[in-house]
Amino acid sequence: MATATKTSTNGKDTRRLIMGNEAVALGAIAAGCDFYAGYPITPATEILEEMARVLPRRGGVFLQMEDELSAMAAIIGAAWGGATAMTATSGPGFSLMQENLGYAAITQTPCVIVDSQRGGPSTGLPTLPSQGDAMQARFGTHGDRPALVITASSVKGCYDATVLSFKLAKRHRMPVVLLLDAVISHMREPVEIPPPPPPPVRSFPKLAEGDPRFGDAPFVPFGYGPITVVTGLSHGGDGLAETRGGVQTEAMIINSISKLDQDPEIRAEWTGDYRLDDAEVAIVAYGITARAAREAVDQLRERGVAAGLLDLRILWPFAEERLREVAAKSKTIVVPELNLGQMVMPVRAAVEGAAKVHQLNRADGTLLTPEDIAAFAISVQGGQGA
Amino acid sequence: MPKLGLDIDQYLRTEVLPTVWCPGCGNGNIVEGIGTAFQRIGLDPEKVVVVGGIGCSGRTPFYVRTNAMHTTHGRALAYATGLKMANPELTVVVTMGDGDALAIGGNHFIHAARRNVDLTAIVYNNGIYGMTGGQGAPTTPVGSRTTTSLLGAVERTFDTVELALAAGASYVARTTTFDMQEIPLRIEEALRHKGFSLVEVLTQCPTYYGRLNRIGDPSDMLIWERDHTADEPVTLLSREEMVGPLRTGVFRNEEDPEYIEVYREMCAAQGGSYAAG
């Protein structure tokens, strides 16, 4: 949402009119990002261009790679070289990144991947908005892994979500996906952005030779401590491959997943509530659709329908408990999405029949408007849901 | 840690031995060459990262006692590029097989050569996919038998050296496991070279290539290597000449502008201090 007008001492408006992708780049710089590797793709290209412009003058690294496979590989390599690293892409590139995203997960490598969604599958709809990668962001790579996926529904939200992505990537030493869409990426809003901090100074905890490198161990890159072995094979705390069953790897993954649910900052940022306290109809949405849903809530309230919004600001891990709380009070849940029904699945699973869940979907590259959502909510209220 | 009694013991992770490699495999000779080159230069293991891909050769990082990064199939050079750019003080060596570097990783290979970041790439070329059991590779000689070309390989063979030269690699050499003394020499030259350097080592796979093509035991394969190569580093051979022995030696050793050095100047020109953190 647009922030209130801020004025400097001379009375001038100090807000800048920038697009979501620029806000992502500014957020990355604010979070200490000093390495970007990427490949051009609409609608994420402005992030690449902005980082190409800004990073060299700060002594950071900008690398244009030969494809998204190598962009993802390069940021993981860079993290192990001590950098705070990110990349950005859209669906086709995000598909290519899944292979090395799995490597980042199993090697517990902190990094940030922005996926500005466009219609799919394949080349799909360049470059119309979509929310078709919600499940891919969670389950796109083979195998099981902890996942952190963050969304935004405004330009300032892009900035804040980027800062949060880096913070959580470092704290939980894992890849974090920032899930945007073509409209959020290209939309311009006036925002107040603090001046960028000086380039980051690298500092890592001290490790002794026998200390574990994985599991609950801190992330210490190559060259900042004793020699370390990193592999995509299942491995123990010492990094050496465990080839006769993945007992230690399984334990580390389960541990990481449970730590996410307990993180106070994730719990605080998990969802955004709007007029939800007395809502009989709860709209559960995220990203650009949450923005429309917020307006739909006001329209519904004006028409006498007690509606509220639960904005899934952190998509994964899924805010299961919060959904159960909402279902206990609001007997009708509406899930509008720019796909053919993805996040409605965990919503249904969490609610377990405590409320009627109705899905409103569209995957033709057109946004759901507040009017669409409000009309749908009225049509299903008191009707049959599944 | 157990000792092998070699003078390069300090560069071997002896506690994880034996290797996954078959008896008679040439890969151990290349690891010895890497360790010897490290020792001759006197590299600090904490400031070295050996990056491997997937396949037999990709396991090398486990056996060299330095930092190790065992990555994904074909992508080792992309990982290494990010790593080296993030911390140019590290010496980064990339070990790949022929399938790893030239089939699934072919695109990363040519672009790493073109970009000229200061990396040392070592391609272990045994002409076959060993770890998966002997399938044909882009380097399998035409007519050779593999489990996916039982009547003889039809596809034409990639020449690693020609490919690297065409893509702009600034140091390019080829040697064989028959020329064991030469392996550490070439790797040392490559390590000292500023820019992307490629050392291709022809290595024997007696378990699959040797058996399927009835070449004999590992020593017969070494003799085969000797008889099918010529120490004349000439390139751009005609089609007629290419049926002759495979050329070995140093094909190119030029001081081309190295990416990191150029990037550092570019940052400085804009007031940025690269790799200062």
Chai-1 contact restraints between the chains, C-beta under 6 A:
chainA,res_idxA,chainB,res_idxB,connection_type,confidence,min_distance_angstrom,max_distance_angstrom,comment,restraint_id
A,F35,B,A86,contact,1.0,0.0,6.0,A-B,restraint_1
A,A37,B,G82,contact,1.0,0.0,6.0,A-B,restraint_2
A,P56,B,M266,contact,1.0,0.0,6.0,A-B,restraint_3
A,P56,B,C267,contact,1.0,0.0,6.0,A-B,restraint_4
A,P56,B,Q270,contact,1.0,0.0,6.0,A-B,restraint_5
A,P56,B,G272,contact,1.0,0.0,6.0,A-B,restraint_6
A,R57,B,Q270,contact,1.0,0.0,6.0,A-B,restraint_7
A,R57,B,G271,contact,1.0,0.0,6.0,A-B,restraint_8
A,R57,B,G272,contact,1.0,0.0,6.0,A-B,restraint_9
A,R58,B,G272,contact,1.0,0.0,6.0,A-B,restraint_10
A,G59,B,C267,contact,1.0,0.0,6.0,A-B,restraint_11
A,G59,B,G272,contact,1.0,0.0,6.0,A-B,restraint_12
A,G59,B,S273,contact,1.0,0.0,6.0,A-B,restraint_13
A,G59,B,Y274,contact,1.0,0.0,6.0,A-B,restraint_14
A,G59,B,A276,contact,1.0,0.0,6.0,A-B,restraint_15
A,V61,B,M85,contact,1.0,0.0,6.0,A-B,restraint_16
A,E66,B,N107,contact,1.0,0.0,6.0,A-B,restraint_17
A,E66,B,H111,contact,1.0,0.0,6.0,A-B,restraint_18
A,S70,B,A78,contact,1.0,0.0,6.0,A-B,restraint_19
A,S70,B,H108,contact,1.0,0.0,6.0,A-B,restraint_20
A,A73,B,R75,contact,1.0,0.0,6.0,A-B,restraint_21
A,A73,B,A78,contact,1.0,0.0,6.0,A-B,restraint_22
A,A73,B,Y79,contact,1.0,0.0,6.0,A-B,restraint_23
A,A74,B,A78,contact,1.0,0.0,6.0,A-B,restraint_24
A,A74,B,T81,contact,1.0,0.0,6.0,A-B,restraint_25
A,A74,B,G82,contact,1.0,0.0,6.0,A-B,restraint_26
A,I75,B,G82,contact,1.0,0.0,6.0,A-B,restraint_27
A,G77,B,Y79,contact,1.0,0.0,6.0,A-B,restraint_28
A,G77,B,G82,contact,1.0,0.0,6.0,A-B,restraint_29
A,G77,B,L83,contact,1.0,0.0,6.0,A-B,restraint_30
A,A78,B,G82,contact,1.0,0.0,6.0,A-B,restraint_31
A,A78,B,A86,contact,1.0,0.0,6.0,A-B,restraint_32
A,W80,B,L83,contact,1.0,0.0,6.0,A-B,restraint_33
A,G81,B,L83,contact,1.0,0.0,6.0,A-B,restraint_34
A,G81,B,A86,contact,1.0,0.0,6.0,A-B,restraint_35
A,G81,B,N87,contact,1.0,0.0,6.0,A-B,restraint_36
A,G82,B,A86,contact,1.0,0.0,6.0,A-B,restraint_37
A,G82,B,N87,contact,1.0,0.0,6.0,A-B,restraint_38
A,A83,B,A86,contact,1.0,0.0,6.0,A-B,restraint_39
A,E99,B,T72,contact,1.0,0.0,6.0,A-B,restraint_40
A,N100,B,T72,contact,1.0,0.0,6.0,A-B,restraint_41
A,Y103,B,T72,contact,1.0,0.0,6.0,A-B,restraint_42
A,V201,B,G277,contact,1.0,0.0,6.0,A-B,restraint_43
A,R202,B,G277,contact,1.0,0.0,6.0,A-B,restraint_44
A,F222,B,V49,contact,1.0,0.0,6.0,A-B,restraint_45
A,F222,B,N67,contact,1.0,0.0,6.0,A-B,restraint_46
A,G223,B,K47,contact,1.0,0.0,6.0,A-B,restraint_47
A,G223,B,N87,contact,1.0,0.0,6.0,A-B,restraint_48
A,G223,B,L90,contact,1.0,0.0,6.0,A-B,restraint_49
A,I227,B,P45,contact,1.0,0.0,6.0,A-B,restraint_50
A,I227,B,E46,contact,1.0,0.0,6.0,A-B,restraint_51
A,I227,B,T66,contact,1.0,0.0,6.0,A-B,restraint_52
A,I227,B,N67,contact,1.0,0.0,6.0,A-B,restraint_53
A,T228,B,N67,contact,1.0,0.0,6.0,A-B,restraint_54
A,V229,B,A68,contact,1.0,0.0,6.0,A-B,restraint_55
A,V230,B,M69,contact,1.0,0.0,6.0,A-B,restraint_56
A,T231,B,H70,contact,1.0,0.0,6.0,A-B,restraint_57
A,G232,B,T72,contact,1.0,0.0,6.0,A-B,restraint_58
